[in-house]
Amino acid sequence: MPVKDKERRTTIKTRIVVNRHQLIRLDKEDKIYCNNIIADEIFSFLKTKIAELDVVILSDYCKGVLSTHLVKNVIELCNANNVITIVDSKDKDLSKYYGVTLVKPNKKEASLASGINITDDISLEAACKKIADTTACQTVIVTLSEDGIAIYNDNKLIKKPTKALDVFDVTGAGDTVIASLAFALANGLSVSEACDFANSAAAVVVAKFGSAVATLDEINKLNR
């Protein structure tokens, strides 16, 4: 059941592309947080589906849907039902995500959220620790573009190299990573194995033009 907010216009993104390369994107949108009535409608729908779920992704582009009120209720509901929660947020204040299972920023987002300029592995680990402390999450995963992916778990940092061979268009790469992580964790893979899977999925996507997808066959082929 879709939830409609009469006070919010539908986001429209216009991409300017020249010679198959995106130069700029123009967005028309509203970013105010939804009121509690709309938030409760979304939450009520989630409650009817929670028994069917293994993972919930909270993808927060700061467009106004994921209010503090809604996020708090969603995380509490998921934790009570042993549902994994994964956060991908552009908000520099991650405190509203307290109690989440996993946080997945990119390098820039991790720097902003932690207040630590990431320049090496030492500052990367410090940033991950700060995010983990702020959110009380079990795991922090930071995507590092051409430098691969970092995993902070049990107070330890490990890095995995990228699997991308050709980078043509990075549109949707971050969304691919978080979706792949969710899929892998829902199927019982460990965090490390899930990151390998997500790395492969991202490598497939960035080798294509536009907002592309990666199939299981393409991912498995890359890992042979």
C-alpha positions in Angstrom: 0.0 0.0 0.0 1.7 3.2 -1.1 1.7 6.2 1.3 0.9 9.5 -0.3 1.8 12.9 1.1 -0.3 15.7 -0.5 2.1 18.3 0.8 5.2 16.9 -1.1 5.9 16.9 -4.8 7.4 13.9 -6.5 11.2 14.2 -6.9 12.3 14.8 -10.5 16.0 14.3 -11.5 17.2 15.6 -14.8 20.6 14.4 -16.0 22.6 16.3 -18.6 24.6 13.8 -20.6 27.1 14.6 -23.4 28.8 11.8 -25.3 27.5 9.2 -22.9 29.0 11.0 -19.9 26.9 12.8 -17.3 28.0 16.4 -16.7 25.4 17.6 -14.3 22.1 16.6 -12.6 19.3 19.0 -11.8 16.9 18.0 -9.0 13.4 19.4 -8.3 12.2 18.2 -4.9 11.0 18.9 -1.4 13.3 18.0 1.5 11.2 18.8 4.6 10.7 15.9 7.0 7.3 14.2 6.7 5.0 14.8 9.6 4.3 12.0 12.1 0.9 11.2 10.5 2.6 10.2 7.3 5.5 8.5 9.2 3.0 6.4 11.2 1.3 5.3 7.9 4.6 4.1 6.6 5.4 2.4 9.9 2.0 0.7 10.1 2.5 -0.8 6.6 6.0 -2.1 7.6 4.5 -3.7 10.7 2.1 -5.8 8.5 5.2 -7.1 6.5 7.8 -7.5 9.2 7.3 -11.2 9.7 8.2 -11.7 6.0 11.5 -9.8 6.1 15.1 -10.7 6.8 16.6 -7.3 6.1 15.4 -3.7 6.1 17.5 -1.0 4.2 17.3 2.6 5.4 18.5 4.5 2.4 18.6 8.1 3.5 19.3 10.7 0.9 18.0 13.4 3.2 14.9 13.9 1.2 12.7 14.1 4.2 11.0 10.7 4.5 13.2 9.1 7.2 12.4 11.4 10.1 13.7 10.7 13.6 10.3 9.6 14.7 10.0 7.0 11.9 13.6 5.8 12.1 13.3 5.1 15.9 10.2 3.1 15.4 11.5 1.1 12.5 14.8 0.1 14.2 12.9 -0.9 17.4 10.5 -3.0 15.4 13.3 -4.7 13.4 15.4 -5.4 16.5 12.4 -6.9 18.3 11.8 -9.3 15.3 15.5 -10.2 14.6 15.5 -8.3 11.3 18.8 -6.9 10.1 18.9 -3.2 9.6 21.3 -1.5 7.2 21.8 2.3 7.0 23.1 4.2 3.9 22.8 7.8 4.8 24.0 11.2 3.6 23.2 12.8 6.9 26.3 13.8 8.8 24.4 13.2 12.1 23.8 9.5 12.4 22.7 9.5 16.0 19.1 8.9 15.0 20.1 5.5 13.8 21.1 4.3 17.2 20.6 0.5 17.5 21.0 -0.3 13.8 22.8 -3.4 12.7 25.1 -2.1 10.0 26.1 1.4 8.7 27.5 1.8 5.1 28.8 5.2 4.2 31.2 6.0 1.5 34.6 7.7 2.3 33.2 11.2 2.1 30.1 10.4 4.2 32.2 8.6 6.8 34.4 11.7 7.1 31.4 14.0 7.6 29.6 11.7 10.0 32.7 11.2 12.2 34.2 14.6 11.9 37.5 12.9 11.0 39.3 13.6 7.8 40.1 10.2 6.3 43.6 10.2 4.8 45.0 6.8 5.7 44.1 3.5 7.5 44.6 5.0 10.9 42.1 7.9 10.4 39.8 5.5 8.5 39.7 3.2 11.6 39.1 6.1 13.9 36.2 7.3 11.7 34.6 3.9 11.7 35.0 3.6 15.5 33.3 7.0 15.9 30.4 6.0 13.7 30.1 2.7 15.6 30.0 4.5 18.9 27.4 7.0 17.7 25.1 4.3 16.3 25.9 1.3 18.5 26.0 -0.7 15.3 27.7 -4.1 15.0 29.5 -3.3 11.8 30.6 -0.3 9.7 31.4 -0.8 6.1 33.0 2.1 4.1 33.2 2.0 0.3 36.4 3.5 -0.9 35.9 3.8 -4.7 39.0 2.5 -6.5 40.6 1.5 -3.1 37.9 -1.1 -2.5 35.9 -1.6 0.7 36.7 -1.4 4.4 35.0 -3.4 7.2 35.1 -2.4 10.8 33.8 -5.2 13.0 34.7 -6.3 16.6 37.0 -3.2 16.9 39.1 -4.4 14.0 39.5 -2.9 10.5 40.1 -4.9 7.4 40.2 -3.8 3.7 39.2 -5.6 0.6 40.5 -4.5 -2.9 38.1 -3.5 -5.6 37.1 -6.0 -8.3 36.3 -3.4 -10.9 38.3 -3.9 -14.1 36.6 -1.1 -16.2 34.9 1.9 -14.7 32.6 3.6 -17.2 29.8 5.1 -15.1 29.6 5.0 -11.3 25.8 5.9 -11.2 24.1 3.6 -8.8 27.2 1.9 -7.5 26.5 2.8 -3.9 22.9 1.5 -4.2 24.2 -1.7 -5.8 26.6 -2.2 -2.8 23.9 -1.8 -0.2 21.4 -3.9 -2.0 24.0 -6.7 -2.6 25.0 -6.6 1.1 21.4 -7.0 2.1 20.8 -9.9 -0.3 24.0 -11.6 0.8 23.3 -11.2 4.6 19.7 -12.3 4.1 21.0 -15.5 2.5 23.3 -16.3 5.5 26.6 -15.0 4.3 29.1 -13.6 6.8 29.9 -9.9 6.7 33.2 -10.6 4.9 31.5 -12.8 2.3 28.8 -10.3 1.8 31.3 -7.6 1.1 33.0 -9.8 -1.5 29.6 -10.3 -3.1 28.9 -6.6 -3.0 32.3 -5.7 -4.4 31.6 -8.0 -7.4 28.2 -6.6 -8.0 29.5 -3.0 -8.0 32.3 -4.0 -10.4 29.6 -5.3 -12.9 27.5 -2.1 -12.6 30.3 0.5 -13.0 31.3 -1.2 -16.3 27.9 -0.3 -17.7 26.4 3.1 -18.7 23.7 4.7 -16.7 21.7 3.4 -13.8 22.5 -0.3 -14.5 21.9 -3.6 -12.6 24.0 -6.7 -11.9 22.5 -10.1 -12.4 23.5 -13.2 -10.3 25.0 -14.7 -13.5 27.2 -11.7 -14.1 28.4 -11.6 -10.5 29.1 -15.3 -10.4 31.0 -15.1 -13.8 33.2 -12.4 -12.3 34.1 -14.6 -9.4 35.1 -17.7 -11.5 
